[in-house]
Amino acid sequence: MEKKSIIEIHNLKKTLDDKQVLNGVDLTVYEGELLAIIGKSGVGKSVLLRHIIGLLKPDSGSIIIKNVDITHVKQKNINYIRQSFGVLFQGGALFDSLSVHDNIAFPLRERTLMDEKKIEEAVSSALDEVGLSGIEQKYPAELSGGMKKRVALARALITHPSILFFDEPTTGLDPIRINAIHELIKTMHKKNKFTGIIVSHEIPEIFSVADRIAMLDDGKILKVGNPEEIVLSNIPEIRRFIYCCPVKESSFRDPITTLYSRKFLEEYSEILIAGILRKKTSLGVLMCDLDNLKGVNGRYGYDAGDILLKESSTIIKESVRKSDIAIRFGGKEFLVLLHEVNESSLLSVAEKIRVGIEKSRINIDGEEISGTISIGVSRFPKDTEDFWQAIKYANVALYNAKDSGKNRVVKYTQDMWKTSNKEAEE
């Protein structure tokens, strides 16, 4: 099904205080999606958001919302378009002198002719949706930071907007409340089907919320993609921003093979899982074990073993696509995750890796050494809806491959798990 654009931004430019904040922004937002705009502090994320809302006028470029270029229409027309907007401002922007009830009722009183009884019912329903029933008569000063954000979200949703804007919705909150607000946004999006744009600095948390991510840098959109594509991007600016510093990024890479490390998987597994479930596709899981690495280390030394590891990792990388993920999972184990692959293709890739390593040769002191690899295969969420369990299943299949002669590819079946559990009990 073809995606329908609801906002299109073309070559948007804006200078503030002699600084070029936006320098040719191009961005398309699709109907019904949650798009997150990320980037360094001061890079212009909130400035871009204010342009889309119509609070700022660009120096040049266009912003087309629902087929109307708001940069070339009168203010009254912008106000009409804004009636389909909801905004959760940074800090919540509640009126301190108004009660919770009156804060949430404010848009209804300003934009509609709804009578007070219906407004009261709507406010009560909105508070119930965000989990704050019964606080209508409290004032903002009596609320915690998380409660203020929830009230602000209730106010943003009260008019049932088709487009909802979130400007740093979790600023000033502790990690627990940040996750709670993110979960609430996801729940409200699923229920109300609005198009959402979120400006956020919460990395990596925002990756589990948004459908797509747009990285703003140096006045332009550097890259737009789903969370997995952003996390795995090789663009230096993106990598520096996500991993904060070279030290953190290096901890996500195995120093010998340069594959991703197990720490990377532990840090970003939720993002990968969310992407698979969101797209309703499957993930192929290959658990690979170099059969003779221990023997090579013992006979020729660890330097020779490292050469075998490097050669094997190169073959694995060349056997998979750029969108797939190869991880050094243990001393002689590799974990390969293949996106959107059917069973026959998954087994074909596993066999390609096995044959490639079997045919490879490394030269140690004039002697040719070859390697062999055993591979266990499973699929998430087909074999199990638990990602980590799918890895265990692949591991069980791997042990079956090694028990039956090594240098083999074995696909997981349910009877293997029963057998492994029975043996463990015995």
C-alpha positions in Angstrom: 0.0 0.0 0.0 1.4 3.4 -1.1 2.1 5.8 1.8 0.3 9.1 1.7 2.3 12.2 2.5 0.7 14.7 4.9 3.6 17.2 5.3 6.2 18.0 2.7 9.1 20.4 3.4 11.2 21.5 0.5 14.6 23.5 0.7 13.6 25.3 3.9 16.0 28.0 5.0 16.1 30.3 8.0 18.7 32.6 9.5 18.4 33.7 13.2 20.8 36.2 14.7 23.1 36.0 11.7 23.3 32.2 12.1 22.0 29.9 9.3 19.9 27.6 11.4 18.0 25.8 8.6 20.0 25.5 5.4 17.9 23.6 2.9 15.7 21.1 4.9 13.9 18.5 2.9 11.5 16.2 4.7 8.4 14.2 4.1 6.0 13.1 6.8 3.6 10.3 6.0 0.0 10.0 7.3 -0.3 8.1 10.5 3.4 7.7 11.3 5.4 8.8 14.3 8.4 10.6 13.1 11.2 11.7 15.5 13.5 14.5 14.7 16.9 14.1 16.5 20.1 16.1 16.5 22.5 17.9 18.7 21.4 20.7 21.1 21.0 24.0 19.3 21.0 22.4 15.8 17.5 23.8 15.0 15.1 20.9 15.8 12.6 23.1 17.7 13.0 25.9 15.1 12.0 23.4 12.4 9.0 22.3 14.5 7.9 26.0 14.9 8.1 26.5 11.2 5.9 23.4 10.6 3.3 24.6 13.1 3.3 28.1 11.5 4.8 30.0 14.4 7.9 31.1 12.3 8.2 32.1 8.6 11.1 30.8 6.6 13.5 32.9 4.6 12.8 30.6 1.6 11.4 27.2 0.9 8.0 25.6 1.3 6.0 23.7 3.9 3.0 21.9 2.4 0.5 20.5 4.8 -2.5 18.7 3.5 -1.8 20.1 0.0 -1.5 23.7 1.2 1.8 25.6 1.3 1.5 27.5 4.6 4.5 29.7 3.8 2.3 31.5 1.2 -1.1 31.9 2.8 -2.6 34.5 5.0 -2.6 34.1 8.8 -6.3 33.3 9.0 -5.7 30.4 6.7 -2.8 29.1 8.8 -5.1 29.4 11.9 -7.7 27.3 10.1 -5.1 24.6 9.3 -3.9 24.7 12.9 -7.3 23.5 14.0 -6.2 20.0 13.0 -3.1 20.4 15.2 -2.3 19.4 18.7 0.9 20.5 20.4 2.7 19.3 23.5 5.1 22.1 24.2 8.5 21.7 25.9 7.8 21.8 29.7 4.1 21.3 29.2 3.3 25.0 29.0 0.3 24.7 31.4 -1.4 27.9 32.7 -0.4 28.2 36.3 -3.5 30.2 37.2 -5.9 27.6 35.7 -6.9 24.3 37.2 -6.2 21.0 35.4 -9.8 21.0 34.2 -9.6 24.5 32.8 -6.2 23.9 31.2 -7.5 20.9 29.3 -10.8 22.6 28.5 -9.0 25.7 27.1 -8.7 24.5 23.4 -12.4 23.4 23.4 -13.6 26.8 24.7 -11.3 28.6 22.2 -12.1 26.6 19.1 -15.5 25.1 19.5 -19.1 25.9 20.6 -19.3 22.9 22.9 -21.4 23.4 26.0 -19.9 23.2 29.5 -21.5 19.8 30.3 -19.9 18.2 27.2 -16.6 19.9 27.9 -16.6 18.5 31.4 -17.3 15.0 30.0 -14.5 15.4 27.4 -12.0 16.6 30.1 -12.8 13.7 32.3 -12.4 11.2 29.5 -9.1 12.8 28.4 -7.7 12.5 31.9 -8.9 8.9 32.2 -7.0 8.2 28.9 -3.7 9.5 30.4 -4.2 7.7 33.7 -5.0 10.8 35.8 -8.7 10.5 36.7 -10.0 12.7 39.5 -7.4 15.5 39.5 -9.6 18.1 37.6 -9.5 20.6 40.5 -5.8 20.5 41.1 -3.4 23.2 39.9 -0.1 22.7 38.0 1.9 23.7 41.1 0.4 20.6 42.9 1.6 18.2 40.2 4.8 16.3 39.7 6.8 16.7 36.4 5.4 13.5 35.0 1.8 14.4 35.8 2.2 17.9 34.2 3.4 16.1 31.0 0.3 13.8 31.1 -2.0 16.8 31.6 -0.4 18.6 28.7 -0.8 15.5 26.5 -4.5 15.3 27.5 -4.9 18.9 26.4 -3.1 18.3 23.1 -5.5 15.4 22.4 -8.7 17.0 23.6 -9.7 18.3 20.1 -8.8 14.9 18.4 -6.1 16.4 16.2 -5.0 14.6 13.0 -1.4 15.9 13.5 0.2 16.1 16.9 3.6 17.8 17.6 5.8 16.9 20.6 8.6 19.4 21.4 11.0 17.5 23.8 8.1 15.8 25.6 10.4 14.3 28.3 12.7 17.2 29.1 13.4 17.3 32.9 12.0 13.9 33.7 13.9 11.0 35.3 14.4 7.7 33.3 11.4 6.0 34.8 9.0 8.8 33.9 10.7 9.2 30.5 9.8 5.6 29.7 6.3 6.1 31.0 5.7 9.1 28.8 7.1 7.3 25.8 4.8 4.3 26.4 1.8 6.7 26.8 2.6 8.4 23.5 2.8 5.0 21.8 -0.5 3.9 23.3 -2.2 7.2 22.4 -0.9 7.0 18.8 -2.1 3.4 18.4 -5.5 4.3 19.7 -6.1 7.7 18.0 -4.2 7.1 14.7 -2.8 10.7 14.6 0.3 11.7 12.6 3.0 12.6 15.1 6.3 14.6 15.0 8.5 14.3 18.0 11.5 16.5 18.6 13.7 14.5 21.0 17.2 14.2 22.4 16.5 10.9 24.2 18.9 8.4 22.7 18.4 5.5 22.4 14.9 5.5 24.1 13.2 7.4 21.2 14.1 4.6 18.8 11.5 2.3 20.4 8.8 5.0 20.0 9.2 6.3 16.5 8.4 4.6 13.2 11.0 6.7 11.4 13.9 9.0 12.5 15.1 12.1 10.8 18.6 13.3 11.8 19.1 17.1 11.6 22.7 18.3 11.3 24.3 21.5 10.1 20.9 22.9 8.9 19.9 19.9 6.8 18.3 16.5 7.2 21.3 14.2 7.1 19.3 10.9 6.9 15.8 9.6 7.3 15.1 6.0 8.1 13.6 3.5 10.4 15.3 3.2 13.8 17.3 0.1 12.8 18.7 2.0 9.7 19.7 4.9 11.9 21.4 2.8 14.6 23.3 0.8 11.9 24.2 3.9 9.8 27.9 4.4 8.9 27.5 8.2 8.5 30.1 9.6 10.9 27.9 12.4 12.2 25.1 10.0 13.1 27.5 7.6 14.8 29.0 10.3 16.9 25.6 11.6 18.0 24.1 8.2 18.8 27.2 6.8 20.6 28.2 10.1 22.1 31.9 9.6 21.9 34.5 7.3 20.2 35.0 5.4 23.4 31.4 4.3 23.7 31.2 3.4 20.0 34.4 1.3 20.2 32.8 -0.7 23.0 30.1 -1.8 20.5 32.7 -3.3 18.1 34.8 -6.4 18.6 38.5 -5.3 18.3 39.6 -8.4 16.5 36.9 -8.9 13.9 35.4 -5.3 13.9 31.9 -7.0 14.0 29.4 -5.7 16.4 30.0 -6.9 20.0 27.5 -8.6 22.3 27.3 -5.3 24.2 25.8 -3.7 21.1 23.1 -6.3 21.0 22.2 -5.9 24.7 22.0 -2.1 24.3 20.0 -2.0 21.1 18.0 -5.3 21.0 14.7 -3.5 21.9 15.0 -1.3 18.9 15.6 -4.2 16.6 12.8 -6.2 18.1 10.4 -3.2 17.8 11.3 -2.8 14.1 10.5 -6.5 13.3 7.2 -6.4 15.2 6.2 -3.0 13.7 6.8 -4.2 10.1 5.3 -7.6 10.9 8.2 -9.4 9.3 10.6 -12.1 10.5 14.2 -12.1 11.6 16.5 -15.0 10.7 18.8 -16.1 13.5 22.1 -17.9 12.8 24.2 -19.0 15.7 27.6 -20.0 14.3 30.6 -21.7 16.0 34.1 -22.1 14.6 34.7 -25.8 15.1 38.5 -25.8 15.1 39.4 -22.4 16.6 40.4 -24.0 19.9 42.6 -26.5 18.0 44.3 -23.8 16.0 45.0 -21.7 19.1 46.5 -24.8 20.8 48.7 -25.9 17.9 49.7 -22.6 16.2 49.1 -20.0 18.9 46.5 -17.3 19.5 47.8 -15.0 16.7 46.9 -17.7 14.3 43.5 -18.1 15.9 43.0 -14.3 15.5 43.8 -14.6 11.8 41.2 -17.4 11.5 38.6 -15.2 13.3 39.3 -12.3 11.0 39.1 -14.4 7.9 35.8 -16.0 9.1 34.2 -12.7 10.0 35.1 -11.3 6.5 33.4 -14.3 4.9 30.3 -13.8 7.1 30.1 -10.0 6.3 30.4 -10.8 2.6 27.7 -13.4 2.8 25.0 -11.1 4.2 23.4 -7.8 3.2 24.3 -4.4 4.6 20.9 -4.4 6.5 21.8 -7.6 8.3 23.7 -7.7 11.6 26.8 -9.8 12.3 27.9 -10.0 15.9 30.9 -11.7 17.6 28.8 -13.4 20.3 31.4 -15.3 22.2 35.0 -16.5 22.0 34.4 -18.6 18.8 30.7 -17.8 18.3 29.1 -15.5 15.8 25.4 -14.4 15.8 24.0 -13.3 12.5 20.6 -11.6 12.3 19.0 -11.4 8.9 16.1 -9.0 8.2 13.0 -9.9 6.2 14.2 -13.3 5.0 12.1 -16.4 4.3 13.2 -19.9 5.4 14.8 -21.0 2.2 16.8 -17.8 1.9 17.9 -18.1 5.5 19.2 -21.6 5.0 20.8 -20.6 1.8 22.8 -17.8 3.5 23.8 -20.2 6.3 25.1 -22.7 3.8 26.9 -19.9 1.9 28.7 -19.0 5.1 29.5 -22.6 5.9 30.9 -23.4 2.4 32.8 -20.1 2.3 34.7 -20.8 5.5 35.3 -24.4 4.6 36.9 -23.3 1.3 39.0 -20.5 2.8 42.7 -21.0 3.6 45.0 -19.0 5.8 48.8 -19.4 5.7 50.6 -19.9 9.0 54.4 -20.4 8.8 54.1 -21.9 5.3 51.3 -24.2 6.3 47.7 -23.8 4.9 45.0 -23.9 7.5 41.3 -24.2 6.8 38.3 -23.7 9.1 34.9 -25.2 9.5 31.8 -23.8 11.1 28.6 -25.3 12.5 25.4 -23.2 12.3 22.1 -23.4 14.1 19.1 -21.7 12.6 15.9 -20.3 14.1 13.4 -17.5 13.2 11.9 -14.7 15.3 8.9 -14.5 15.9 7.9 -17.6 14.0 9.6 -20.1 16.3 9.0 -18.0 19.4 7.7 -14.5 20.2 10.7 -14.0 22.6 13.7 -12.7 20.8 16.2 -14.0 23.3 14.5 -17.4 23.3 14.9 -17.5 19.5 18.7 -17.1 20.1 18.5 -20.0 22.5 16.7 -22.1 19.9 19.4 -21.3 17.4 22.0 -22.3 20.0 20.2 -25.6 20.6 20.2 -26.3 16.8 23.9 -25.4 16.8 24.7 -28.1 19.4 22.7 -30.6 17.3 24.9 -29.6 14.3 28.1 -30.2 16.4 26.8 -33.4 17.9 26.1 -34.8 14.4 29.6 -34.3 13.0 30.2 -30.5 12.9 30.6 -28.4 9.8 26.8 -28.6 9.3 23.7 -26.3 9.1 20.8 -27.4 11.3 17.4 -25.8 11.5 15.7 -25.7 14.9 12.7 -27.9 15.5 10.5 -28.1 18.6 11.6 -31.6 19.4 15.2 -30.3 19.9 14.1 -28.1 22.7 12.2 -30.9 24.4 15.3 -33.2 24.1 17.7 -30.5 25.4 15.4 -29.9 28.5 15.2 -33.6 29.2 18.9 -34.0 29.0 19.4 -31.0 31.3 17.0 -32.6 33.9 18.9 -35.9 33.7 
